[in-house]
Amino acid sequence: MTESTAGSSAALGRALIDEFGRGWSKARVDVMMGVFAPEAVFTESPFAEPLRGLDAVRGYWAEVPLHQAEITFTAGEIFTVGPWFATEFKCTFRRRRTGVWIDARGAMFCETNGEKITEMRMYWDRR
């Protein structure tokens, strides 16, 4: 991988994760889904069953507007290898039903087709 290819991969990863985070922060599932390719695979945690296709991924994230409020999302530096990128993230939100604040932190590992995310794996912990 050349330096310019690595730079463009990192730029793509940054753009995709920032758009995903913008959607999560505003509880806009349509914005979040805009970063995924039609054949996307999403794995919510290491032992979860992968969700395949946009409808399945949308079904998972559709809960965000119902249960999360006052959401903030930040992502760290983007690390790339070929079509893969990884980043740390932090998401804080208040549960709508109970008012309890949640601090979720973890890492995302994503594969792209050069334009969109084709696979996203999350490893996270919440407190």
Backbone as XML, in Angstrom:
<?xml version="1.0"?>
<chain id="A" units="angstrom">
  <residue number="1" name="MET">
    <atom name="N" x="0.845" y="-1.168" z="0.000"/>
    <atom name="CA" x="0.000" y="0.000" z="0.000"/>
    <atom name="C" x="0.890" y="1.230" z="0.000"/>
  </residue>
  <residue number="2" name="THR">
    <atom name="N" x="0.644" y="2.117" z="-0.917"/>
    <atom name="CA" x="1.433" y="3.340" z="-0.973"/>
    <atom name="C" x="0.939" y="4.317" z="0.081"/>
  </residue>
  <residue number="3" name="GLU">
    <atom name="N" x="1.756" y="5.335" z="0.328"/>
    <atom name="CA" x="1.376" y="6.334" z="1.328"/>
    <atom name="C" x="0.102" y="7.066" z="0.918"/>
  </residue>
  <residue number="4" name="SER">
    <atom name="N" x="-0.051" y="7.362" z="-0.384"/>
    <atom name="CA" x="-1.259" y="8.061" z="-0.828"/>
    <atom name="C" x="-2.487" y="7.162" z="-0.729"/>
  </residue>
  <residue number="5" name="THR">
    <atom name="N" x="-2.334" y="5.853" z="-0.997"/>
    <atom name="CA" x="-3.450" y="4.916" z="-0.842"/>
    <atom name="C" x="-3.848" y="4.811" z="0.625"/>
  </residue>
  <residue number="6" name="ALA">
    <atom name="N" x="-2.852" y="4.720" z="1.512"/>
    <atom name="CA" x="-3.136" y="4.670" z="2.952"/>
    <atom name="C" x="-3.835" y="5.939" z="3.397"/>
  </residue>
  <residue number="7" name="GLY">
    <atom name="N" x="-3.399" y="7.076" z="2.873"/>
    <atom name="CA" x="-4.033" y="8.350" z="3.225"/>
    <atom name="C" x="-5.471" y="8.419" z="2.758"/>
  </residue>
  <residue number="8" name="SER">
    <atom name="N" x="-5.730" y="7.918" z="1.537"/>
    <atom name="CA" x="-7.103" y="7.959" z="1.045"/>
    <atom name="C" x="-7.978" y="6.957" z="1.798"/>
  </residue>
  <residue number="9" name="SER">
    <atom name="N" x="-7.420" y="5.812" z="2.209"/>
    <atom name="CA" x="-8.173" y="4.853" z="3.017"/>
    <atom name="C" x="-8.528" y="5.449" z="4.374"/>
  </residue>
  <residue number="10" name="ALA">
    <atom name="N" x="-7.570" y="6.153" z="4.970"/>
    <atom name="CA" x="-7.824" y="6.802" z="6.259"/>
    <atom name="C" x="-8.862" y="7.904" z="6.104"/>
  </residue>
  <residue number="11" name="ALA">
    <atom name="N" x="-8.788" y="8.653" z="5.012"/>
    <atom name="CA" x="-9.766" y="9.718" z="4.772"/>
    <atom name="C" x="-11.163" y="9.134" z="4.585"/>
  </residue>
  <residue number="12" name="LEU">
    <atom name="N" x="-11.254" y="8.019" z="3.855"/>
    <atom name="CA" x="-12.550" y="7.361" z="3.680"/>
    <atom name="C" x="-13.075" y="6.868" z="5.015"/>
  </residue>
  <residue number="13" name="GLY">
    <atom name="N" x="-12.223" y="6.209" z="5.796"/>
    <atom name="CA" x="-12.626" y="5.729" z="7.118"/>
    <atom name="C" x="-13.106" y="6.864" z="8.006"/>
  </residue>
  <residue number="14" name="ARG">
    <atom name="N" x="-12.372" y="7.981" z="8.000"/>
    <atom name="CA" x="-12.763" y="9.137" z="8.813"/>
    <atom name="C" x="-14.116" y="9.669" z="8.364"/>
  </residue>
  <residue number="15" name="ALA">
    <atom name="N" x="-14.312" y="9.810" z="7.058"/>
    <atom name="CA" x="-15.585" y="10.329" z="6.560"/>
    <atom name="C" x="-16.741" y="9.406" z="6.930"/>
  </residue>
  <residue number="16" name="LEU">
    <atom name="N" x="-16.551" y="8.100" z="6.772"/>
    <atom name="CA" x="-17.624" y="7.155" z="7.075"/>
    <atom name="C" x="-17.948" y="7.125" z="8.563"/>
  </residue>
  <residue number="17" name="ILE">
    <atom name="N" x="-16.920" y="7.078" z="9.407"/>
    <atom name="CA" x="-17.181" y="6.989" z="10.852"/>
    <atom name="C" x="-17.741" y="8.299" z="11.384"/>
  </residue>
  <residue number="18" name="ASP">
    <atom name="N" x="-17.299" y="9.425" z="10.834"/>
    <atom name="CA" x="-17.862" y="10.709" z="11.263"/>
    <atom name="C" x="-19.331" y="10.830" z="10.871"/>
  </residue>
  <residue number="19" name="GLU">
    <atom name="N" x="-19.684" y="10.353" z="9.679"/>
    <atom name="CA" x="-21.088" y="10.383" z="9.248"/>
    <atom name="C" x="-21.930" y="9.432" z="10.107"/>
  </residue>
  <residue number="20" name="PHE">
    <atom name="N" x="-21.414" y="8.247" z="10.357"/>
    <atom name="CA" x="-22.100" y="7.293" z="11.226"/>
    <atom name="C" x="-22.322" y="7.912" z="12.609"/>
  </residue>
  <residue number="21" name="GLY">
    <atom name="N" x="-21.279" y="8.522" z="13.175"/>
    <atom name="CA" x="-21.378" y="9.159" z="14.483"/>
    <atom name="C" x="-22.334" y="10.333" z="14.497"/>
  </residue>
  <residue number="22" name="ARG">
    <atom name="N" x="-22.364" y="11.093" z="13.406"/>
    <atom name="CA" x="-23.304" y="12.217" z="13.307"/>
    <atom name="C" x="-24.736" y="11.699" z="13.357"/>
  </residue>
  <residue number="23" name="GLY">
    <atom name="N" x="-24.980" y="10.593" z="12.650"/>
    <atom name="CA" x="-26.316" y="9.989" z="12.686"/>
    <atom name="C" x="-26.673" y="9.464" z="14.056"/>
  </residue>
  <residue number="24" name="TRP">
    <atom name="N" x="-25.730" y="8.797" z="14.713"/>
    <atom name="CA" x="-25.983" y="8.258" z="16.053"/>
    <atom name="C" x="-26.251" y="9.401" z="17.028"/>
  </residue>
  <residue number="25" name="SER">
    <atom name="N" x="-25.448" y="10.452" z="16.958"/>
    <atom name="CA" x="-25.599" y="11.588" z="17.875"/>
    <atom name="C" x="-26.954" y="12.266" z="17.747"/>
  </residue>
  <residue number="26" name="LYS">
    <atom name="N" x="-27.521" y="12.235" z="16.556"/>
    <atom name="CA" x="-28.822" y="12.874" z="16.318"/>
    <atom name="C" x="-29.962" y="11.864" z="16.278"/>
  </residue>
  <residue number="27" name="ALA">
    <atom name="N" x="-29.643" y="10.586" z="16.590"/>
    <atom name="CA" x="-30.641" y="9.504" z="16.548"/>
    <atom name="C" x="-31.307" y="9.445" z="15.179"/>
  </residue>
  <residue number="28" name="ARG">
    <atom name="N" x="-30.508" y="9.632" z="14.128"/>
    <atom name="CA" x="-30.987" y="9.605" z="12.741"/>
    <atom name="C" x="-30.531" y="8.317" z="12.081"/>
  </residue>
  <residue number="29" name="VAL">
    <atom name="N" x="-31.361" y="7.309" z="12.161"/>
    <atom name="CA" x="-31.024" y="5.995" z="11.636"/>
    <atom name="C" x="-30.755" y="6.066" z="10.137"/>
  </residue>
  <residue number="30" name="ASP">
    <atom name="N" x="-31.487" y="6.919" z="9.415"/>
    <atom name="CA" x="-31.274" y="7.037" z="7.973"/>
    <atom name="C" x="-29.860" y="7.519" z="7.659"/>
  </residue>
  <residue number="31" name="VAL">
    <atom name="N" x="-29.322" y="8.422" z="8.469"/>
    <atom name="CA" x="-27.952" y="8.907" z="8.265"/>
    <atom name="C" x="-26.958" y="7.777" z="8.567"/>
  </residue>
  <residue number="32" name="MET">
    <atom name="N" x="-27.188" y="7.058" z="9.650"/>
    <atom name="CA" x="-26.312" y="5.935" z="9.992"/>
    <atom name="C" x="-26.299" y="4.896" z="8.874"/>
  </residue>
  <residue number="33" name="MET">
    <atom name="N" x="-27.453" y="4.577" z="8.319"/>
    <atom name="CA" x="-27.546" y="3.553" z="7.279"/>
    <atom name="C" x="-26.881" y="4.003" z="5.988"/>
  </residue>
  <residue number="34" name="GLY">
    <atom name="N" x="-26.733" y="5.305" z="5.798"/>
    <atom name="CA" x="-26.111" y="5.829" z="4.590"/>
    <atom name="C" x="-24.654" y="5.450" z="4.417"/>
  </residue>
  <residue number="35" name="VAL">
    <atom name="N" x="-23.986" y="4.995" z="5.481"/>
    <atom name="CA" x="-22.571" y="4.618" z="5.366"/>
    <atom name="C" x="-22.399" y="3.146" z="4.992"/>
  </residue>
  <residue number="36" name="PHE">
    <atom name="N" x="-23.476" y="2.373" z="5.010"/>
    <atom name="CA" x="-23.385" y="0.938" z="4.771"/>
    <atom name="C" x="-23.711" y="0.570" z="3.323"/>
  </residue>
  <residue number="37" name="ALA">
    <atom name="N" x="-22.972" y="-0.391" z="2.793"/>
    <atom name="CA" x="-23.270" y="-0.977" z="1.483"/>
    <atom name="C" x="-24.483" y="-1.888" z="1.626"/>
  </residue>
  <residue number="38" name="PRO">
    <atom name="N" x="-25.208" y="-2.155" z="0.534"/>
    <atom name="CA" x="-26.404" y="-3.002" z="0.613"/>
    <atom name="C" x="-26.145" y="-4.384" z="1.219"/>
  </residue>
  <residue number="39" name="GLU">
    <atom name="N" x="-24.960" y="-4.935" z="1.006"/>
    <atom name="CA" x="-24.630" y="-6.275" z="1.510"/>
    <atom name="C" x="-23.957" y="-6.235" z="2.878"/>
  </residue>
  <residue number="40" name="ALA">
    <atom name="N" x="-24.074" y="-5.144" z="3.578"/>
    <atom name="CA" x="-23.360" y="-4.948" z="4.850"/>
    <atom name="C" x="-23.640" y="-6.045" z="5.868"/>
  </residue>
  <residue number="41" name="VAL">
    <atom name="N" x="-22.599" y="-6.306" z="6.668"/>
    <atom name="CA" x="-22.687" y="-7.230" z="7.795"/>
    <atom name="C" x="-22.321" y="-6.430" z="9.037"/>
  </residue>
  <residue number="42" name="PHE">
    <atom name="N" x="-23.138" y="-6.547" z="10.089"/>
    <atom name="CA" x="-22.886" y="-5.837" z="11.339"/>
    <atom name="C" x="-22.856" y="-6.846" z="12.474"/>
  </residue>
  <residue number="43" name="THR">
    <atom name="N" x="-21.780" y="-6.804" z="13.265"/>
    <atom name="CA" x="-21.674" y="-7.652" z="14.443"/>
    <atom name="C" x="-21.542" y="-6.737" z="15.649"/>
  </residue>
  <residue number="44" name="GLU">
    <atom name="N" x="-22.540" y="-6.756" z="16.521"/>
    <atom name="CA" x="-22.654" y="-5.816" z="17.636"/>
    <atom name="C" x="-21.640" y="-6.081" z="18.740"/>
  </residue>
  <residue number="45" name="SER">
    <atom name="N" x="-21.241" y="-7.324" z="18.933"/>
    <atom name="CA" x="-20.247" y="-7.666" z="19.946"/>
    <atom name="C" x="-19.594" y="-8.991" z="19.540"/>
  </residue>
  <residue number="46" name="PRO">
    <atom name="N" x="-18.462" y="-9.327" z="20.135"/>
    <atom name="CA" x="-17.716" y="-10.506" z="19.658"/>
    <atom name="C" x="-18.499" y="-11.812" z="19.593"/>
  </residue>
  <residue number="47" name="PHE">
    <atom name="N" x="-19.484" y="-12.004" z="20.450"/>
    <atom name="CA" x="-20.196" y="-13.273" z="20.479"/>
    <atom name="C" x="-21.610" y="-13.180" z="19.915"/>
  </residue>
  <residue number="48" name="ALA">
    <atom name="N" x="-21.949" y="-12.024" z="19.364"/>
    <atom name="CA" x="-23.271" y="-11.839" z="18.764"/>
    <atom name="C" x="-23.310" y="-12.458" z="17.373"/>
  </residue>
  <residue number="49" name="GLU">
    <atom name="N" x="-24.484" y="-12.840" z="16.973"/>
    <atom name="CA" x="-24.692" y="-13.352" z="15.625"/>
    <atom name="C" x="-24.611" y="-12.180" z="14.641"/>
  </residue>
  <residue number="50" name="PRO">
    <atom name="N" x="-23.857" y="-12.299" z="13.561"/>
    <atom name="CA" x="-23.785" y="-11.197" z="12.582"/>
    <atom name="C" x="-25.149" y="-10.936" z="11.953"/>
  </residue>
  <residue number="51" name="LEU">
    <atom name="N" x="-25.449" y="-9.660" z="11.757"/>
    <atom name="CA" x="-26.663" y="-9.247" z="11.060"/>
    <atom name="C" x="-26.279" y="-8.976" z="9.611"/>
  </residue>
  <residue number="52" name="ARG">
    <atom name="N" x="-26.996" y="-9.546" z="8.665"/>
    <atom name="CA" x="-26.612" y="-9.455" z="7.255"/>
    <atom name="C" x="-27.656" y="-8.701" z="6.446"/>
  </residue>
  <residue number="53" name="GLY">
    <atom name="N" x="-27.200" y="-7.692" z="5.726"/>
    <atom name="CA" x="-28.067" y="-6.894" z="4.872"/>
    <atom name="C" x="-28.571" y="-5.649" z="5.583"/>
  </residue>
  <residue number="54" name="LEU">
    <atom name="N" x="-28.917" y="-4.643" z="4.784"/>
    <atom name="CA" x="-29.340" y="-3.355" z="5.345"/>
    <atom name="C" x="-30.571" y="-3.453" z="6.231"/>
  </residue>
  <residue number="55" name="ASP">
    <atom name="N" x="-31.531" y="-4.286" z="5.872"/>
    <atom name="CA" x="-32.745" y="-4.382" z="6.687"/>
    <atom name="C" x="-32.426" y="-4.893" z="8.090"/>
  </residue>
  <residue number="56" name="ALA">
    <atom name="N" x="-31.567" y="-5.891" z="8.185"/>
    <atom name="CA" x="-31.191" y="-6.435" z="9.494"/>
    <atom name="C" x="-30.388" y="-5.409" z="10.301"/>
  </residue>
  <residue number="57" name="VAL">
    <atom name="N" x="-29.465" y="-4.721" z="9.647"/>
    <atom name="CA" x="-28.661" y="-3.708" z="10.339"/>
    <atom name="C" x="-29.554" y="-2.556" z="10.788"/>
  </residue>
  <residue number="58" name="ARG">
    <atom name="N" x="-30.452" y="-2.125" z="9.929"/>
    <atom name="CA" x="-31.391" y="-1.048" z="10.279"/>
    <atom name="C" x="-32.265" y="-1.465" z="11.465"/>
  </residue>
  <residue number="59" name="GLY">
    <atom name="N" x="-32.683" y="-2.711" z="11.503"/>
    <atom name="CA" x="-33.492" y="-3.200" z="12.614"/>
    <atom name="C" x="-32.788" y="-3.045" z="13.948"/>
  </residue>
  <residue number="60" name="TYR">
    <atom name="N" x="-31.489" y="-3.300" z="13.970"/>
    <atom name="CA" x="-30.714" y="-3.128" z="15.201"/>
    <atom name="C" x="-30.669" y="-1.650" z="15.614"/>
  </residue>
  <residue number="61" name="TRP">
    <atom name="N" x="-30.293" y="-0.789" z="14.689"/>
    <atom name="CA" x="-30.105" y="0.630" z="15.020"/>
    <atom name="C" x="-31.426" y="1.394" z="15.159"/>
  </residue>
  <residue number="62" name="ALA">
    <atom name="N" x="-32.539" y="0.821" z="14.714"/>
    <atom name="CA" x="-33.839" y="1.493" z="14.823"/>
    <atom name="C" x="-34.236" y="1.749" z="16.275"/>
  </residue>
  <residue number="63" name="GLU">
    <atom name="N" x="-33.628" y="1.032" z="17.201"/>
    <atom name="CA" x="-33.925" y="1.211" z="18.625"/>
    <atom name="C" x="-33.333" y="2.503" z="19.207"/>
  </residue>
  <residue number="64" name="VAL">
    <atom name="N" x="-32.320" y="3.054" z="18.559"/>
    <atom name="CA" x="-31.628" y="4.230" z="19.102"/>
    <atom name="C" x="-32.591" y="5.380" z="19.408"/>
  </residue>
  <residue number="65" name="PRO">
    <atom name="N" x="-33.410" y="5.839" z="18.459"/>
    <atom name="CA" x="-34.288" y="6.974" z="18.773"/>
    <atom name="C" x="-35.312" y="6.674" z="19.862"/>
  </residue>
  <residue number="66" name="LEU">
    <atom name="N" x="-35.646" y="5.396" z="20.047"/>
    <atom name="CA" x="-36.638" y="5.018" z="21.044"/>
    <atom name="C" x="-36.080" y="4.984" z="22.462"/>
  </residue>
  <residue number="67" name="HIS">
    <atom name="N" x="-34.788" y="4.702" z="22.585"/>
    <atom name="CA" x="-34.219" y="4.454" z="23.907"/>
    <atom name="C" x="-33.084" y="5.389" z="24.333"/>
  </residue>
  <residue number="68" name="GLN">
    <atom name="N" x="-32.521" y="6.153" z="23.409"/>
    <atom name="CA" x="-31.373" y="6.995" z="23.743"/>
    <atom name="C" x="-31.693" y="8.464" z="23.496"/>
  </residue>
  <residue number="69" name="ALA">
    <atom name="N" x="-31.234" y="9.326" z="24.414"/>
    <atom name="CA" x="-31.407" y="10.770" z="24.279"/>
    <atom name="C" x="-30.105" y="11.460" z="24.678"/>
  </residue>
  <residue number="70" name="GLU">
    <atom name="N" x="-29.962" y="12.708" z="24.266"/>
    <atom name="CA" x="-28.783" y="13.512" z="24.609"/>
    <atom name="C" x="-27.490" y="12.756" z="24.292"/>
  </residue>
  <residue number="71" name="ILE">
    <atom name="N" x="-27.417" y="12.264" z="23.082"/>
    <atom name="CA" x="-26.328" y="11.389" z="22.635"/>
    <atom name="C" x="-25.131" y="12.214" z="22.179"/>
  </residue>
  <residue number="72" name="THR">
    <atom name="N" x="-23.942" y="11.791" z="22.594"/>
    <atom name="CA" x="-22.705" y="12.331" z="22.035"/>
    <atom name="C" x="-21.843" y="11.156" z="21.585"/>
  </residue>
  <residue number="73" name="PHE">
    <atom name="N" x="-21.210" y="11.329" z="20.437"/>
    <atom name="CA" x="-20.361" y="10.287" z="19.866"/>
    <atom name="C" x="-19.050" y="10.917" z="19.430"/>
  </residue>
  <residue number="74" name="THR">
    <atom name="N" x="-17.949" y="10.300" z="19.804"/>
    <atom name="CA" x="-16.640" y="10.727" z="19.317"/>
    <atom name="C" x="-15.858" y="9.488" z="18.901"/>
  </residue>
  <residue number="75" name="ALA">
    <atom name="N" x="-15.019" y="9.663" z="17.902"/>
    <atom name="CA" x="-14.173" y="8.572" z="17.423"/>
    <atom name="C" x="-12.732" y="9.053" z="17.420"/>
  </residue>
  <residue number="76" name="GLY">
    <atom name="N" x="-11.834" y="8.120" z="17.653"/>
    <atom name="CA" x="-10.417" y="8.438" z="17.706"/>
    <atom name="C" x="-9.757" y="8.394" z="16.345"/>
  </residue>
  <residue number="77" name="GLU">
    <atom name="N" x="-8.445" y="8.217" z="16.372"/>
    <atom name="CA" x="-7.652" y="8.143" z="15.154"/>
    <atom name="C" x="-8.076" y="6.936" z="14.324"/>
  </residue>
  <residue number="78" name="ILE">
    <atom name="N" x="-7.995" y="7.083" z="13.016"/>
    <atom name="CA" x="-8.333" y="6.000" z="12.095"/>
    <atom name="C" x="-7.050" y="5.257" z="11.728"/>
  </residue>
  <residue number="79" name="PHE">
    <atom name="N" x="-7.079" y="3.942" z="11.898"/>
    <atom name="CA" x="-5.957" y="3.083" z="11.515"/>
    <atom name="C" x="-6.416" y="2.225" z="10.346"/>
  </residue>
  <residue number="80" name="THR">
    <atom name="N" x="-5.600" y="2.128" z="9.298"/>
    <atom name="CA" x="-6.011" y="1.415" z="8.098"/>
    <atom name="C" x="-5.017" y="0.325" z="7.710"/>
  </residue>
  <residue number="81" name="VAL">
    <atom name="N" x="-5.575" y="-0.734" z="7.125"/>
    <atom name="CA" x="-4.802" y="-1.795" z="6.486"/>
    <atom name="C" x="-5.654" y="-2.258" z="5.320"/>
  </residue>
  <residue number="82" name="GLY">
    <atom name="N" x="-5.199" y="-2.006" z="4.106"/>
    <atom name="CA" x="-5.977" y="-2.384" z="2.929"/>
    <atom name="C" x="-7.374" y="-1.785" z="2.999"/>
  </residue>
  <residue number="83" name="PRO">
    <atom name="N" x="-8.405" y="-2.612" z="2.803"/>
    <atom name="CA" x="-9.774" y="-2.084" z="2.834"/>
    <atom name="C" x="-10.344" y="-1.959" z="4.251"/>
  </residue>
  <residue number="84" name="TRP">
    <atom name="N" x="-9.543" y="-2.285" z="5.260"/>
    <atom name="CA" x="-10.003" y="-2.248" z="6.644"/>
    <atom name="C" x="-9.591" y="-0.961" z="7.330"/>
  </residue>
  <residue number="85" name="PHE">
    <atom name="N" x="-10.467" y="-0.463" z="8.225"/>
    <atom name="CA" x="-10.060" y="0.605" z="9.125"/>
    <atom name="C" x="-10.607" y="0.304" z="10.515"/>
  </residue>
  <residue number="86" name="ALA">
    <atom name="N" x="-9.941" y="0.855" z="11.502"/>
    <atom name="CA" x="-10.353" y="0.657" z="12.896"/>
    <atom name="C" x="-10.239" y="1.981" z="13.629"/>
  </residue>
  <residue number="87" name="THR">
    <atom name="N" x="-11.066" y="2.141" z="14.648"/>
    <atom name="CA" x="-11.016" y="3.329" z="15.490"/>
    <atom name="C" x="-11.618" y="3.014" z="16.854"/>
  </residue>
  <residue number="88" name="GLU">
    <atom name="N" x="-11.185" y="3.759" z="17.842"/>
    <atom name="CA" x="-11.843" y="3.713" z="19.150"/>
    <atom name="C" x="-13.031" y="4.659" z="19.097"/>
  </residue>
  <residue number="89" name="PHE">
    <atom name="N" x="-14.020" y="4.424" z="19.955"/>
    <atom name="CA" x="-15.143" y="5.353" z="20.033"/>
    <atom name="C" x="-15.633" y="5.475" z="21.464"/>
  </residue>
  <residue number="90" name="LYS">
    <atom name="N" x="-16.330" y="6.578" z="21.696"/>
    <atom name="CA" x="-17.006" y="6.824" z="22.965"/>
    <atom name="C" x="-18.381" y="7.375" z="22.624"/>
  </residue>
  <residue number="91" name="CYS">
    <atom name="N" x="-19.400" y="6.817" z="23.256"/>
    <atom name="CA" x="-20.762" y="7.297" z="23.064"/>
    <atom name="C" x="-21.420" y="7.399" z="24.435"/>
  </residue>
  <residue number="92" name="THR">
    <atom name="N" x="-21.878" y="8.567" z="24.767"/>
    <atom name="CA" x="-22.633" y="8.736" z="26.012"/>
    <atom name="C" x="-24.066" y="9.119" z="25.650"/>
  </residue>
  <residue number="93" name="PHE">
    <atom name="N" x="-25.000" y="8.628" z="26.448"/>
    <atom name="CA" x="-26.396" y="8.965" z="26.224"/>
    <atom name="C" x="-27.177" y="8.742" z="27.512"/>
  </residue>
  <residue number="94" name="ARG">
    <atom name="N" x="-28.374" y="9.326" z="27.537"/>
    <atom name="CA" x="-29.290" y="9.148" z="28.650"/>
    <atom name="C" x="-30.403" y="8.215" z="28.190"/>
  </residue>
  <residue number="95" name="ARG">
    <atom name="N" x="-30.693" y="7.205" z="29.005"/>
    <atom name="CA" x="-31.804" y="6.294" z="28.680"/>
    <atom name="C" x="-33.122" y="7.053" z="28.822"/>
  </residue>
  <residue number="96" name="ARG">
    <atom name="N" x="-33.936" y="7.005" z="27.814"/>
    <atom name="CA" x="-35.207" y="7.741" z="27.832"/>
    <atom name="C" x="-36.128" y="7.272" z="28.958"/>
  </residue>
  <residue number="97" name="ARG">
    <atom name="N" x="-36.200" y="5.979" z="29.189"/>
    <atom name="CA" x="-37.158" y="5.444" z="30.164"/>
    <atom name="C" x="-36.755" y="5.740" z="31.601"/>
  </residue>
  <residue number="98" name="THR">
    <atom name="N" x="-35.458" y="5.601" z="31.906"/>
    <atom name="CA" x="-35.020" y="5.704" z="33.303"/>
    <atom name="C" x="-34.263" y="6.984" z="33.627"/>
  </residue>
  <residue number="99" name="GLY">
    <atom name="N" x="-33.750" y="7.662" z="32.595"/>
    <atom name="CA" x="-32.932" y="8.848" z="32.828"/>
    <atom name="C" x="-31.496" y="8.535" z="33.204"/>
  </residue>
  <residue number="100" name="VAL">
    <atom name="N" x="-31.132" y="7.265" z="33.277"/>
    <atom name="CA" x="-29.773" y="6.851" z="33.634"/>
    <atom name="C" x="-28.810" y="7.186" z="32.493"/>
  </residue>
  <residue number="101" name="TRP">
    <atom name="N" x="-27.646" y="7.736" z="32.858"/>
    <atom name="CA" x="-26.608" y="8.029" z="31.876"/>
    <atom name="C" x="-25.772" y="6.787" z="31.613"/>
  </residue>
  <residue number="102" name="ILE">
    <atom name="N" x="-25.473" y="6.556" z="30.346"/>
    <atom name="CA" x="-24.658" y="5.422" z="29.906"/>
    <atom name="C" x="-23.403" y="5.966" z="29.224"/>
  </residue>
  <residue number="103" name="ASP">
    <atom name="N" x="-22.271" y="5.362" z="29.548"/>
    <atom name="CA" x="-20.993" y="5.701" z="28.925"/>
    <atom name="C" x="-20.507" y="4.432" z="28.227"/>
  </residue>
  <residue number="104" name="ALA">
    <atom name="N" x="-20.635" y="4.377" z="26.915"/>
    <atom name="CA" x="-20.214" y="3.213" z="26.132"/>
    <atom name="C" x="-18.910" y="3.553" z="25.419"/>
  </residue>
  <residue number="105" name="ARG">
    <atom name="N" x="-17.920" y="2.672" z="25.584"/>
    <atom name="CA" x="-16.623" y="2.877" z="24.929"/>
    <atom name="C" x="-16.188" y="1.573" z="24.296"/>
  </residue>
  <residue number="106" name="GLY">
    <atom name="N" x="-15.505" y="1.703" z="23.178"/>
    <atom name="CA" x="-15.042" y="0.494" z="22.523"/>
    <atom name="C" x="-14.276" y="0.786" z="21.259"/>
  </residue>
  <residue number="107" name="ALA">
    <atom name="N" x="-14.269" y="-0.196" z="20.381"/>
    <atom name="CA" x="-13.570" y="-0.095" z="19.108"/>
    <atom name="C" x="-14.467" y="-0.623" z="17.998"/>
  </residue>
  <residue number="108" name="MET">
    <atom name="N" x="-14.285" y="-0.060" z="16.816"/>
    <atom name="CA" x="-14.988" y="-0.513" z="15.625"/>
    <atom name="C" x="-13.946" y="-0.948" z="14.607"/>
  </residue>
  <residue number="109" name="PHE">
    <atom name="N" x="-14.230" y="-2.054" z="13.964"/>
    <atom name="CA" x="-13.392" y="-2.577" z="12.897"/>
    <atom name="C" x="-14.278" y="-2.692" z="11.667"/>
  </residue>
  <residue number="110" name="CYS">
    <atom name="N" x="-13.908" y="-1.987" z="10.612"/>
    <atom name="CA" x="-14.762" y="-1.923" z="9.427"/>
    <atom name="C" x="-14.004" y="-2.288" z="8.167"/>
  </residue>
  <residue number="111" name="GLU">
    <atom name="N" x="-14.704" y="-2.982" z="7.271"/>
    <atom name="CA" x="-14.183" y="-3.239" z="5.929"/>
    <atom name="C" x="-15.022" y="-2.429" z="4.963"/>
  </residue>
  <residue number="112" name="THR">
    <atom name="N" x="-14.377" y="-1.916" z="3.915"/>
    <atom name="CA" x="-15.102" y="-1.122" z="2.926"/>
    <atom name="C" x="-14.930" y="-1.728" z="1.534"/>
  </residue>
  <residue number="113" name="ASN">
    <atom name="N" x="-15.792" y="-1.295" z="0.650"/>
    <atom name="CA" x="-15.664" y="-1.645" z="-0.761"/>
    <atom name="C" x="-15.066" y="-0.473" z="-1.535"/>
  </residue>
  <residue number="114" name="GLY">
    <atom name="N" x="-14.448" y="0.453" z="-0.815"/>
    <atom name="CA" x="-13.877" y="1.646" z="-1.432"/>
    <atom name="C" x="-14.799" y="2.841" z="-1.367"/>
  </residue>
  <residue number="115" name="GLU">
    <atom name="N" x="-16.049" y="2.624" z="-0.970"/>
    <atom name="CA" x="-17.023" y="3.711" z="-0.865"/>
    <atom name="C" x="-17.866" y="3.624" z="0.402"/>
  </residue>
  <residue number="116" name="LYS">
    <atom name="N" x="-18.295" y="2.431" z="0.747"/>
    <atom name="CA" x="-19.201" y="2.208" z="1.873"/>
    <atom name="C" x="-18.667" y="1.094" z="2.762"/>
  </residue>
  <residue number="117" name="ILE">
    <atom name="N" x="-19.242" y="0.985" z="3.943"/>
    <atom name="CA" x="-18.862" y="-0.077" z="4.875"/>
    <atom name="C" x="-19.590" y="-1.360" z="4.483"/>
  </residue>
  <residue number="118" name="THR">
    <atom name="N" x="-18.807" y="-2.416" z="4.295"/>
    <atom name="CA" x="-19.393" y="-3.721" z="3.976"/>
    <atom name="C" x="-19.445" y="-4.620" z="5.209"/>
  </residue>
  <residue number="119" name="GLU">
    <atom name="N" x="-18.607" y="-4.324" z="6.188"/>
    <atom name="CA" x="-18.640" y="-5.068" z="7.452"/>
    <atom name="C" x="-18.226" y="-4.142" z="8.588"/>
  </residue>
  <residue number="120" name="MET">
    <atom name="N" x="-18.980" y="-4.181" z="9.676"/>
    <atom name="CA" x="-18.642" y="-3.427" z="10.892"/>
    <atom name="C" x="-18.742" y="-4.378" z="12.071"/>
  </residue>
  <residue number="121" name="ARG">
    <atom name="N" x="-17.655" y="-4.466" z="12.820"/>
    <atom name="CA" x="-17.646" y="-5.237" z="14.063"/>
    <atom name="C" x="-17.368" y="-4.267" z="15.205"/>
  </residue>
  <residue number="122" name="MET">
    <atom name="N" x="-18.162" y="-4.363" z="16.250"/>
    <atom name="CA" x="-17.980" y="-3.498" z="17.420"/>
    <atom name="C" x="-17.569" y="-4.342" z="18.621"/>
  </residue>
  <residue number="123" name="TYR">
    <atom name="N" x="-16.645" y="-3.817" z="19.391"/>
    <atom name="CA" x="-16.239" y="-4.397" z="20.671"/>
    <atom name="C" x="-16.377" y="-3.260" z="21.664"/>
  </residue>
  <residue number="124" name="TRP">
    <atom name="N" x="-17.261" y="-3.401" z="22.644"/>
    <atom name="CA" x="-17.529" y="-2.276" z="23.522"/>
    <atom name="C" x="-17.921" y="-2.725" z="24.923"/>
  </residue>
  <residue number="125" name="ASP">
    <atom name="N" x="-17.906" y="-1.758" z="25.812"/>
    <atom name="CA" x="-18.337" y="-1.958" z="27.193"/>
    <atom name="C" x="-19.127" y="-0.723" z="27.584"/>
  </residue>
  <residue number="126" name="ARG">
    <atom name="N" x="-20.140" y="-0.891" z="28.387"/>
    <atom name="CA" x="-20.922" y="0.281" z="28.826"/>
    <atom name="C" x="-20.949" y="0.312" z="30.349"/>
  </residue>
  <residue number="127" name="ARG">
    <atom name="N" x="-21.007" y="1.494" z="30.869"/>
    <atom name="CA" x="-21.046" y="1.711" z="32.320"/>
    <atom name="C" x="-22.138" y="2.690" z="32.666"/>
  </residue>
</chain>
